[in-house]
Each structure stands twice: as C-alpha cells, then as structure tokens.
Amino acid sequence: MSARARVDCIAPRLLGPVPETLAGAVASAGPFPATEWLLARSRQQPFPGDDAESILRGLRPELPASGSLVAAAHEMAGDTGQHCFRASAVHLQPDRDRLLLFAGDSMQPSEEEAHTLTEHFNRNFGGDGLALIWQEGDWLLLCDHPPGPDLPPLSRVAGRYLDTVLPAEEASRRWRQLLNEVQMLLHDHPVNTEREQRGEPTLNGLWFWGGGPLSGTSLPAQSVVGKDSLSRGLARLGGTVAQGAETLQPSNRPPVSQQTASGDSLVIWLDAETAMLGGDAQGWLEALQRFEQEVAGPLLAPVKTGDTALRIHDGAGRVHIADASARWRFWRRPRDLATFMVRE
C-alpha cells in the first residue's frame, strides 16, 4: 500500500446483528485492542448493504452480478449470452405447515456428493435450458433465460421460513416451481439417505441468487485481499490475483513497483458472515479474534501514522472511517467491542 492509501474492508456481520446473549459473550472472547481503537477513533457514516454482495455493489456499481464474479474465479467468464446464478445446497426442515431454510458449512457437500447431485439435477432439468455446475466448492446455475427476477442472497434467507423470503409475485412463479421440483427431486436421493444415516443434515433443497448475464468484462486493476470466490473472481477480472490476509502485515506489503496504480486495496472478509449463516455462535466469536489478528492488528499502525485510511463496512448499514484525523481524536477512548454491536 502506498502513502495515504485507502483500504475498504467488507466485513458483514462483524458487529452483528446478533442476539443480546451473544453480544454479551464478546468480552470473554477478547481482548480486541486494535479493533476497539479503530472503531472508537473512526467516524460513522450510513452505507447501504447488509451482506458482502450488496456492500460490494455499493462500492463498485459497475461490477457484474456476483454469479458472474464467482464464475470468473473459476475461469468461466465470457459473453456467452447465458445467465449465471450462484447456488447453494440448503436443508429445508418442516415446521408444522411451513419450511425453515438452513444453510452454512454443515450443508457443504463432499466432492463426491456434489458431483452426484449435479448429475442428477442436470438429467432432470437439462432439457429446460438449465445447467448446474460444480467448481471447487462452488455451485453455479447457468441458464439460457433466467427463471425470474433475482432471489434474495443466501445470507438473508438462512434461518428463516421459506414463505417469508420467496417472492410471491407472478414474475417469480417459475422460481417457486423450480425450488419445489428440486426439493422433491432430492428428498429421497441416496446421497441424503446416507447423510441421514450418518446424522448429517440432508441436502434437500437448492437456493439460487446473484444472477446476471455471464460477463467477461475487464475491470481496472485493484489490490484484492480475500480467500473467497468473490475475491478471486474480482481480482481475476482486474488482471490480478487475490492475496491472503498475510499481505496486510507491514513486513509483507508489496513494493511500490508492484502495487496497483491507486495503491488502494479491497479486503473482503467473510468469516463472521459465514459463521452466522450457519448459526455458529462459537465460530462467530472466533471470527472476531481472527479479524483482530489478521486485519485490525496489521492496519492499526499505518492508520495511526496517517498512511492509510481504513473504511470498515460492517453490513449493519454503516461504514466506520479511520483516516488521518483518527489519531487526533484522543478524547475518544477505546471501549469494549460489545458496545459497538447491533442487537437483534
């Protein structure tokens, strides 16, 4: 990062919303000196977006849809005329006459399970112009014509009743049909029979979101730090490679000759969002610790010296801006991280 570089850190669910009991457990997971200093000295501004994809769209409205970004991560980008959606296995649990949708790491299939279910889907829906693709941990749906308007992202539907998140308008009718047909298709599949016998949640549904035309559009080069598919796809379209969090360490920063023209960086940090997606409270607390060690800690010194302006997008409608003026706000003493949390 060059002098006075700007670092935008997309960190949804870092500061909630979380239940009161979980917010109260934050203190026992600490300490968080760097994170608390940065938040206390920052100024807050409204910023739209409650998940990584919507925050990214707010920062870079020219970007293609997230499905195309993930496709680019797997070298599938190109102007083919097809639409591309992200897809994820989910568990639909009956609750009286309704269905609860569960997602998260426990619904991540093994490679063998994923290939088996992909082939099963394509045998049944290939004639409808739909193709499910599995690539290194990511599912994508390619279609000649989108089944309807985009569905809400997975992060907004996990843990909710299906009827409260599925659009009811006529334009989304094909989506409702497809989701229902997929549920019936997977209900008694041998993959799920075996998972049930092992005491694992069945993969009895798929959720699709982030759709748009498959794009091969080149983007301006930007330093991207992140380990997820969005990061890798964004970097690839910009002609670079996504870096790991270790590059934020002062000793690992690239020389000026290797930086992008602006010297600015985008950090996509999804650990907290991933944990909350699966309702993993302990995983979320551990994610806070990693943020302290991997992001806040390394960036504290350059913020204090005025070399870096850090903008933390927390996914709760806020951006926390710690720039050169932060070091002079000495009257703002660090306070417990829990006081910054948004409660449900």
N, C-alpha and C positions, 0 to 999 in steps of 0.2 A: 504494500500500500504506500502511495506517495504521500507527501505532506498535505495536510488538510484533506485527506481522502474521506469519502462518505461510505459508511457501511450500513446497509439496510439489512436488518436481521428479522426474518419472518419466523416468528416463534408462537404459533397459535396454541392456546390452552396453557401457556406458561404461567399465566396469572389467573386461570380459571376461564369460565365459571366452574366452581367446584362446590360441593356441599359444605356446610359450616364445619362439620366434624373433620373433614379432610383439610380445610384451611387451617384448622386449629392444630393439626399434626405437623405443619410445616416447620415450626420451630425445632422440633425434635429431630428433623432430618438435616438441619444445617450443620455448621454455620455457612452463611452466604455473604461474606463481606463485600465482594466485588459487585455482585448483583444489587445488593442493598444500597451501596454507594451510588451506582449508576442510576438507579431508579429515583433515589432521593434527590439527586442533583439535576435530574432531567426535567424538562418541561413537557407537559402532555398536550397533545392536540387530537381532535377526533380524526379517525381514519377508518373508512369502511372496510368490512371484511371480517368474517368470523372463522375462516379456515384458510389453509395455505393457498388454495387456488384463487379464492376471491381477493385475498390480500395481494397476491402476485398480479392479478388482473388490475387492481387499483394502482399498483406501481408501474406496470407496463401494459397499458391498454392495447398496445399494438400486437401483443403476443397471440399466437393461435390458441385454441382451446386446449385444456390440459390433456385430453386424449391424444392430440397430435404431439404434444411435448413428450409424453411417455413413449409414443411411437418413435419419435426421433431418438430417444435414449437407446432404442433397440435397432437403430438404423433402418426404420421403416418409413421415414418421411418421404414425401413425394406428392406431387399434384396429380393424383390418380382419379379424382372425381368422386372417390368414396368418402363416407363419413366415418369418423373413428370415435368411439366412446371408451372410457375406462370401464372396467368390470371387476367385480369382486364377489367371491363366494360369501354368502351370509347364512345364518341359521334363523329360520322362522319358527317361533315357538307359539303354539296355540295358547291363548288365554281367554277362556270362555268362547265367545264368538268372534274374537279378534286375534290378530297375529302380531307378536312382538318381533322386531328385527334386531338381531345381534351380529356384531362384526368384531374384527380385531385379530390379533395374532393367532388365537386358537382356531380361527376359521381359515388359516392359511393352509392350503393343501400341500401334500408332498408332491414331488415332481411326477411320480407315477400316477397319483390320484388326479393331478391336474391334466395330464395328457389323456387319461381315460375319460374324464368328464368332458374335456374339449372335443374329443372324437364323437362322444355320444351326442353332444349338443349339435355339432355340425351335421351329423347324419340326419337329424330331425329337422333342422332349420336351414340347412344349406340351400334348399330349394326356394326359400323365401328371400334370398339375397343377403343372408346373414352369415358371418364367419367369425367364430370365436378363435382368438389367437392366444397362445400361452408363450410368454417370453421371459425366462429368467425371473420368475416370481411375480410377473405382471400379466393380468388378463386384459385383452383389448377386444372390442367388438367392432368389426368392420361391416359396413352395410352400404348397399347401393343407394338407399333412401332412408333417412332417419325415421324411426317408428313414431316420432312425435317431438315436441319441444323437450329440451334438456330436462332431466330429472335433478332433484337436489343432490348435492355431493354426499358421499357416504358419511362424512363426519356429522352431517345434520340429521341423518336418519337413524344412526346406530342407537339402540336402546329405546326406540320409540315404536308406537303402534303403526303398522303399515298403512292403515286407512287415514292416519293423520298426516302422512308425508307424501302419499301418492296423489298427484294431481287428478281432480275429478272431471275436468272439462273434456269435451268431446275430442279435442285435438290430441289428448293423451290416451285415447281409448286403446290404440294398438300397444302402447306400453303396458297397460293393465293386462291385456290379453297375454302378452309375451311373458310377463312375470308370473302369471298364473300357470301358463303352459310349462314354463321352466320348473316351477315348483312341483307340478305333477310328474314331470319327466324325471326329476331327481329323487323323488320321495322314497322309492324303494330300490334305488340303484345299488348294486353290490358294494360300491365304494362306501355308501352310507351304512349299509348293513354291517360292514367290517368296522367302521368307525364307532358305531353304536356298541358293538361287542367290546371294543377297547375302552369304552366310557368316554369317548370324544364327541363333541357336538357334531351333528350331521350337517352336511353342506347341502341343504335342501332348497336353496334359492340363489339367485344371482341379482346383483344390483348394478345398474349402468348409469354413468354420469360423465360429465366433462366432454360432451360431444361437439364435434365441429368438422369441417372439411379437413381431410388429411393434407397436411401442408409441408412443403419443403422450403418455405421462405427462410432466407438467410437473415440473421439478426446481427446488430452491432456487437462486437466482442465485449464481453464483460467478465470480470473475475467472479466465478460462482463457487461457493463453498457449500457442499451438501453431499449426502450419500444416497439420496433417494432418486427415483426415476425422474421426477420433475427437474431436479437439479441437473442430472446428467443430460436430459433432453434439451434444456435451456442452454447449457454450455455447448452442446454439440451444434445446435443451430447457429451459435455465435462463433463457431470455428475454434472453440477451446475445449478443455476437459475440466469437469467438475473436480474440485480439490477437497481433501479431507479437512476436518476441523484443525488438525495439527498445523496447517499453514497459517492459522491465526496467531500462533506462538511467535513472539518477536524474533527468535533465532531462525525461524523458518520462512519469514517473509521473502518473497522473491525480489531480486534486484530490480531497480527501476527499468532496466532494459527489457525485462520480461513481463512487466505489468501492462495491462490494457491502457489505452490512450488516456482514459479519465482517471485511472488509479482507483476508481470506486469498486466496491465489492458488494455482492449479494450473498447473504448467508441464509440458507433455507434449513431450518432446524425443526424437525417434526417429532422429536422424541416425546414431548408432552402430549401432543395431539394423538400420536399413535397409542400411548398408554390409555388415554381417556376414551379412545374409540372402543377399546375392549373392556372398559370399566375397571382397569387395573390400577387401584389406588397406590399400591406399593411401587409399581412401575413408574407412576407419575412423580412420586417423591424422589425416586432415584433419578428421574429425568431432570429434576431441578438441580440435583447435585452435579450432574454432567454439564448442565448449562453453566453453572458456576465455574467448573474446571476448564471447559472447552471453549467457552465463548466470553463470558463476562471477565473472567480472570485475565486472559491474554489481552483483551481490549481495554482494560482499565488504565494501564499506563499511557498508551497513546491518546486516550481521551483526556487524561489529566494534563498532558503536555500540550494539548490543543492540536495535535497532528491528525486526529481522527474525529469525525462527527458520527456518532453511533445513533441509529434510529431503530428502536426495538418495537416491532409491530406485534402486539400481544393477542390479536384475534378477539379482543373484547371491545372493539370499536375505538381503540386508542393506539397512538404511537408515542413512545417515550423518547425524546430527543436529548441526547447528552452530547453537546458540542463544546466549542472552546470556552463558552461562558459558564459551563458547568463547574469548573474549578473555582470560580469566584463566588458561587452560591454557598459560601461557608456556613451560613446560618441554617442551611438545610442539612441537619444531621441525619446520618443513616438511621433507618428504623427497621423493625422486623419485617421480613419479607411478607409475612402473613397480612400485614396492614395494606399491602398493595393488591391483595386477592379480590376478585369479583366473586361474590357468593351467589349460589343458585337460589 
